[in-house]
Amino acid sequence: MPKTKTHSGAKKRFKLTASGKVRGRRAFSTHILEKKSPKRKRRQAKPSWISPHDEPRVKKLLGAERRERG
């Protein structure tokens, strides 16, 4: 069976931690920032954890399921 290729878009947007969780940027934080409060913008700047329901799909795009098994 051939190797699975890493999805180029996913590798730019997500980071896999050593514990196996996935981090990514938050939505709604790139433009139209005038009406958003400073507190909201500050919180948006920090990376977020990807939902556990979406994790398997993102890991598949990153080619992580092969690395976890050994």
N, C-alpha and C positions, 0 to 999 in steps of 0.2 A: 504494500500500500504506500502511495507517495506521501511525502511530508505535507502537512498543512501549512499554507503561507500565512504569515502575520498580516492582518489588515492594516494598511498604511495609515488610514484615517484614525483608526482606533489607537494605534501606538502613539500618535501625536496627542491624543485627548485623554487617555487613561494611564494610570500608573498602578502597577501591582505591588503591594507591600510584601514584606517577608512573611507575614502571617497568612497571606493568601487573599487579603481583602483588596478591593479595587477603589482607588480614589479618582476623582475627576472634578472638572470645573462646575460651578453652579450655573444654572440658567438665569436669564433676565439680568445680566450684569455687564453687558457690553455697550449698550447705547440707550438713549433716552433716559439719562441719569439725573436730569434736572429735577424731576418731580419725586425722585426717590430720596428718602431721608439718609443722612450721613451714617446713621446706625445700620440701616439696611445695606448700604453700599459697603460698609466695613465688613459686615458679616458675609456678604457675597464674595468678597475678595479671597476668603479662605477656601481651600479645597474641601469638597464634601465626600462622604462615603456613598458609593453606589448602592442602590437598593438590593437587598439579598435576592429578590426575584429577578433582577436584571444581571446579577453577577455571572451566572453560567454563560449567558450569551456574550458578555463582554470578554470573559476569559477564553471563550472559543475563538473570538476574533483575534485575541492576543496570542493564541497558541499556548495558553497556560495549562490546559488540562493534561497535555503530554508531560510538561515539566513536573507537575505535582505527583504523577504516578511513578516517576523515576526514570 
